[in-house]
Amino acid sequence: MFKKTIAIFGLLAMFSVANISLAQTTNTTTSSSSSSISSLSSNSSLGKKGIDLSCVQTAVDTRENDLIAARTAQGNAIVTAYEVRKSALH
């Protein structure tokens, strides 16, 4: 029984090492044309690295407003729970 357990753990170790090494040796290639890069750099709303700044600002504003709304709702729910507990204790 002990030999079977050791054999199973050995096989699992070999398979897990093989999977890790396969995941690490994956090669990716990227290609881009100079015309698409030049068209990106000619757009005035793009930053130095070709990032659309107006899109980023819109996304940041949306995220921050949603975070503020979520924290406000959570705070209101906590205050309501405290009020309910206070009235239940009287």
Salt bridges, closest charged atoms under 4 A:
GLU64 OE2 - ARG63 NH2 2.80
